[in-house]
Amino acid sequence: MFDTMKNTALTDVHIDLGAKMVPFAGYNMPVQYEGVNAEHETVRNAVGVFDVSHMGEFFLRGEKALDLIQKVTTNDASKLTIGKAQYSCMPNEKGGIIDDLIIYKMAENEYLLVVNASNIEKDWEWISSQNIFGVDMENVSDNYSLLAIQGPKAVEAMQSLTDTDLSAIPFYSFETGTFAGVNDIIISATGYTGSGGFEIYCKNEDAGKVWDKVFEAGADFGIKPIGLAARDTLRLEMGYCLYGNDIDDSTSPIEAGLGWITKFTKDFVNAEALKEQKENGVSRKLVAFELTEKGIPRQGYLIADETGKTIGNVTSGTMSPSLGKGIGMGYVPVALASPGSTVHIQIRKKAVPATVVKLPFYKK
C-alpha cells in the first residue's frame, strides 16, 4: 500500500530523543518515548506534545465550497462560522464510512479539511470525484506539520508563546495568529485526548523552531513528548473512534453511534439509506465495555454472548492506565448494546466477562 516510508519534519528530533519508531499509515512515527503509562499520565495531569504531522490537510475554496462539503459529509457544515470547527464523516455509497474528519471554516468560501493519514489519497480522490461544483481544491498534506499540545497545563504552559488568549478558544474553535514567533499559525482546540489543550498547524520549515520553543516554554510545567501508543490509550478512555479500528468502509455512522453528526436536514451521499437505518434501527451497534475480571482486550479478539456464541470482535481495546482495568469497544447485536449488558471477551483460552458501559470510560 505504501511504497516508501515518509518522514515528518520532526522525525530526526524523535530519533534523537530516543523514541521507538514504527511505520504508521505510511509514515515513520514515534510510538513511545519513556513508556505508554508514563506518557499517558503526563497528558492526564500536566502537558504532553504529539507530532501528528502525518494527518492530511485539504483546502477547499470557492463560492460552491460549502455545497461540495455538504454533499460529501454527514454533518451540517452550513452551521459553521469563521473560527469554528466541526467533526464529521464522509459516507460511501454502500452504507460505510470513507473517513472521519474535522472541517474548519477559515474564511467566507474557504474551508480546511483535516483527514486521517492512512486515507489521504483515498479521500482526495473521492472528494475530487464529487466535485461537480468547480471548487478549487488544494492538497497541502506534505507541506504542513501538526503538533497536538494536550493536557490540563497546556494553556498555562504555552501562553507565553502567543498574544492569542489560549484560554478563550472554546472547544472546536480556532484562531489564526502568531505562535512561537511564527506568523499565520492555526491554533485550534479539537483535542483527541479528553484532557484539554490545542493543536498547532504550521509549515514544515517552521516545525523545528516551534517544537523547540514549545519545549522551552513548557519546561517548568513538566512537558514531555508523547507517542502514538499513549494517544491511543487516551482517545480510547474517551471513547473516540479510530478510523480503521472502530469505523471503516463497512460500518455505518448510525451503527457507530455517530447519529449526532448525521444530519438529514440536507442531502448528502447515501443519505436515504442512512435515514432509513436511523428510522428503522440497525442490527448491531458499537458499544463500550469494561472487563469485570483481569485481562486485556485487544483488537480482533472475539466477543461472545452468555452461551458462548460469537457475536462480534473487539475493535479497540487496552488496559486503561487511568482506570486500571481492561476496556474496549466492539460491535454487538442491538439486544446486547444497552449499558449493563454482559458480554464475554475471548482472551486466549478464557471467556472473560465484561459489562457494557456508557462512554466516556474516563470521567474527569
C-alpha positions in Angstrom: 0.0 0.0 0.0 2.8 2.4 0.9 5.9 2.1 -1.3 8.2 4.3 0.6 8.1 5.4 4.3 7.6 9.1 4.7 9.1 11.1 7.5 7.6 14.2 9.2 9.7 17.4 9.5 10.4 16.2 13.1 11.4 12.6 12.6 15.1 13.3 13.4 14.1 15.1 16.6 12.2 12.0 17.7 15.1 9.7 16.9 17.5 12.0 18.9 15.1 11.8 21.8 15.3 8.0 21.8 11.7 7.4 20.6 10.8 3.9 19.5 9.9 4.5 15.8 7.3 2.4 13.9 5.7 2.5 10.5 2.2 4.0 10.8 0.0 5.0 7.9 3.0 5.1 5.6 5.0 7.4 8.0 7.9 6.7 10.3 6.3 7.7 13.6 7.2 7.8 17.3 5.1 5.1 19.1 6.6 5.8 22.6 9.5 7.5 24.4 9.7 6.6 28.1 6.7 4.3 28.1 2.9 4.3 27.4 1.7 4.6 31.0 4.1 7.4 32.0 3.2 9.3 28.8 -0.5 8.8 29.4 -0.2 10.2 32.9 1.7 13.2 31.7 -1.2 14.2 29.4 -3.8 13.5 32.0 -2.0 15.5 34.7 0.3 18.0 33.0 1.1 18.6 29.4 2.4 16.5 26.5 3.2 17.0 22.8 2.3 14.7 20.0 3.7 15.1 16.5 0.7 14.2 14.4 2.1 15.8 11.2 1.1 12.6 9.3 -2.5 13.9 9.2 -3.8 15.2 5.9 -4.9 18.7 5.1 -7.0 19.9 2.1 -8.1 23.4 1.4 -11.4 23.9 -0.4 -12.1 27.3 -1.8 -14.7 29.0 -4.0 -18.3 30.0 -4.0 -19.5 26.4 -4.1 -17.0 25.0 -1.5 -19.8 24.6 1.1 -22.0 22.8 -1.5 -19.3 20.2 -2.1 -18.7 19.8 1.7 -22.4 19.4 2.3 -22.6 16.7 -0.4 -19.7 14.6 0.8 -20.1 14.9 4.6 -22.9 13.9 7.0 -22.8 16.8 9.4 -24.3 20.2 8.5 -21.4 22.4 7.6 -23.7 25.4 6.9 -23.8 25.9 10.7 -20.1 26.7 10.7 -19.0 30.3 11.2 -15.4 31.6 10.7 -13.2 30.4 13.5 -15.3 27.3 14.2 -14.5 23.6 13.5 -16.8 20.6 13.1 -16.4 16.9 13.4 -18.0 15.0 10.6 -17.6 11.9 8.4 -17.8 11.0 4.7 -20.2 8.2 3.9 -19.6 5.9 0.9 -22.4 4.7 -1.3 -22.7 1.3 0.4 -23.5 2.5 3.9 -19.9 2.6 5.3 -17.6 5.4 6.1 -14.8 6.6 3.8 -13.2 8.6 6.7 -14.0 10.8 9.7 -12.6 14.3 9.5 -12.6 17.8 11.0 -13.8 20.8 8.9 -12.5 24.3 9.7 -14.2 27.4 8.3 -11.2 29.6 7.6 -13.0 32.4 5.7 -16.1 33.0 3.6 -15.9 30.3 0.9 -12.7 28.8 2.3 -12.5 25.6 4.4 -9.8 23.4 5.7 -10.5 19.6 5.9 -8.2 17.6 8.2 -8.3 13.9 7.4 -6.7 10.7 8.6 -3.1 9.9 7.4 -4.0 6.5 6.0 -6.8 7.9 3.9 -5.2 11.0 2.3 -5.1 9.6 -1.2 -8.5 7.8 -0.9 -10.2 10.9 0.5 -8.6 13.2 -2.1 -9.8 11.0 -5.0 -13.3 10.7 -3.5 -13.9 14.4 -2.9 -12.4 15.2 -6.3 -14.8 12.7 -8.0 -17.7 14.5 -6.3 -16.5 18.0 -7.2 -19.1 19.0 -9.9 -19.1 22.5 -8.4 -15.8 23.8 -9.8 -14.4 24.1 -6.3 -10.7 24.9 -6.1 -9.1 22.0 -4.2 -5.5 22.1 -2.8 -3.9 19.1 -1.0 -1.3 20.7 1.4 -0.7 17.5 3.4 3.0 17.3 2.6 3.6 21.0 3.4 2.1 21.2 6.9 3.2 20.0 10.3 0.8 19.4 13.2 1.6 19.4 16.9 -1.1 18.4 19.5 -0.2 20.0 22.8 -2.5 18.3 25.3 -3.2 18.3 29.0 -4.6 20.4 31.8 -1.5 22.6 31.9 -1.3 23.2 28.1 -2.8 26.6 28.1 -0.8 28.0 31.0 2.4 26.4 29.6 2.0 27.8 26.2 0.5 31.3 26.8 4.0 33.0 26.8 4.4 32.0 23.1 1.4 33.9 21.7 -0.7 37.1 22.1 -3.8 35.0 21.4 -5.7 34.2 24.6 -5.5 30.5 24.6 -7.9 30.1 27.5 -10.5 31.9 25.4 -10.6 29.4 22.5 -13.7 27.3 23.0 -13.8 23.6 22.2 -14.0 23.1 18.4 -12.9 26.6 17.7 -9.6 28.1 16.4 -7.7 31.3 15.9 -5.0 32.2 13.3 -2.2 34.1 14.8 1.5 34.3 15.8 2.8 31.4 17.9 6.5 30.8 18.9 7.5 33.8 16.8 5.9 32.3 13.6 3.1 34.1 11.8 -0.1 32.6 10.3 -0.3 29.6 12.6 -3.6 27.9 13.1 -4.2 27.3 16.9 -7.2 25.0 17.3 -8.9 23.3 20.2 -10.3 20.0 18.9 -8.4 17.6 21.2 -8.5 13.8 20.9 -7.4 13.1 24.5 -10.1 14.5 26.7 -7.6 16.4 28.8 -7.8 19.8 27.1 -5.1 21.6 25.1 -4.9 22.6 21.5 -3.3 21.9 18.1 -0.7 23.9 16.2 -0.7 23.8 12.4 2.5 25.3 10.9 4.5 25.0 7.7 7.1 22.2 7.7 10.0 24.7 7.6 8.9 26.2 10.9 8.2 22.9 12.7 11.6 22.5 14.3 11.6 26.1 15.7 8.0 25.7 17.0 8.9 22.4 18.7 11.9 23.8 20.4 10.0 26.9 21.7 7.2 24.7 22.9 9.6 22.6 25.0 11.3 25.7 26.4 8.0 27.3 27.4 6.7 24.1 28.9 9.9 23.1 30.8 8.5 24.4 34.2 5.2 22.5 33.6 6.7 19.0 33.2 6.2 19.0 29.4 7.2 15.7 27.6 7.0 14.3 24.1 4.2 11.7 23.7 4.0 8.8 21.3 1.1 7.3 19.3 0.6 4.4 21.8 -0.4 6.8 24.6 -2.5 8.8 22.1 -4.4 5.5 21.5 -5.0 4.8 25.2 -6.1 8.4 25.8 -8.6 8.5 23.0 -9.9 5.1 23.9 -10.6 6.2 27.5 -12.8 8.9 26.0 -14.5 6.5 23.6 -13.4 8.4 20.5 -13.5 6.3 17.3 -10.3 5.5 15.5 -10.6 5.0 11.7 -9.5 1.5 10.6 -10.5 0.1 14.1 -13.9 1.3 15.2 -15.1 2.7 11.9 -14.3 1.9 8.3 -15.7 1.3 4.8 -18.1 -1.3 6.2 -19.5 0.4 9.3 -22.3 2.9 9.1 -22.4 6.1 11.1 -25.7 5.0 12.7 -24.2 1.7 13.9 -21.1 3.5 15.1 -23.1 5.9 17.4 -22.4 8.8 15.1 -26.0 9.7 14.5 -25.3 13.0 16.2 -23.1 14.1 13.2 -25.5 12.7 10.7 -28.0 15.4 9.8 -30.9 14.7 7.5 -31.7 18.4 7.1 -29.7 18.3 3.8 -28.9 15.9 1.0 -25.6 14.0 1.0 -24.1 10.8 -0.4 -26.2 7.8 0.6 -28.5 9.9 2.9 -31.6 7.9 2.0 -30.2 4.6 3.1 -28.7 6.1 6.3 -32.0 7.8 7.1 -33.8 4.5 6.8 -31.3 3.0 9.3 -32.0 5.8 11.7 -35.7 5.4 11.4 -36.0 1.6 11.3 -33.0 0.8 13.5 -29.8 -1.2 12.9 -29.0 -4.8 13.8 -25.7 -4.1 15.6 -24.2 -1.2 17.5 -20.7 -0.1 18.6 -20.6 -0.4 22.4 -18.1 0.2 25.1 -17.3 -2.4 27.7 -15.2 -2.9 30.8 -13.8 -6.2 31.9 -15.1 -7.4 35.3 -12.1 -9.7 35.8 -8.4 -9.4 35.0 -7.4 -9.3 31.4 -6.5 -7.0 28.5 -8.9 -7.0 25.5 -7.1 -6.5 22.2 -8.3 -5.5 18.7 -9.5 -8.6 16.9 -10.4 -10.6 20.0 -13.8 -12.4 19.7 -16.9 -11.2 21.7 -19.3 -13.8 22.7 -22.7 -13.9 24.4 -23.7 -15.9 27.5 -24.0 -19.2 25.6 -20.5 -18.8 24.1 -21.8 -17.9 20.6 -19.5 -15.4 18.8 -21.4 -12.1 18.3 -18.6 -9.7 17.3 -15.0 -8.6 17.5 -13.1 -6.1 19.7 -12.4 -3.1 17.5 -10.2 -1.3 20.1 -9.0 -2.5 23.5 -6.4 -1.8 26.1 -5.5 -1.8 29.8 -6.8 1.7 30.8 -3.9 3.5 32.6 -6.4 5.8 34.3 -8.9 3.1 35.5 -6.5 0.2 35.9 -8.9 -2.2 34.1 -9.4 -3.7 30.7 -11.6 -1.6 28.4 -12.6 -1.8 24.8 -15.2 -1.2 22.1 -16.8 -3.5 19.6 -20.0 -4.1 17.6 -22.6 -6.3 19.2 -26.3 -7.1 18.4 -28.7 -4.4 19.5 -30.2 -6.8 22.1 -26.8 -6.7 24.0 -26.0 -3.0 23.3 -27.6 -1.5 26.4 -25.4 -0.4 29.4 -25.4 -3.1 32.0 -25.5 -6.0 29.4 -22.9 -8.7 29.9 -20.7 -10.0 27.1 -17.6 -12.2 27.1 -14.2 -11.4 25.6 -12.2 -14.4 24.4 -8.7 -13.8 25.8 -6.5 -16.7 24.8 -8.5 -19.7 26.1 -10.6 -17.9 28.6 -14.0 -16.2 28.1 -13.6 -13.1 30.3 -16.9 -11.4 31.4 -17.4 -7.7 30.5 -20.1 -5.2 31.2 -21.4 -2.8 28.5 -21.0 0.8 29.8 -21.8 4.4 28.8 -19.0 6.5 27.4 -16.6 8.0 28.2 -14.7 5.5 30.3 -12.6 8.3 31.8 -14.6 10.9 33.7 -12.5 13.8 34.9 
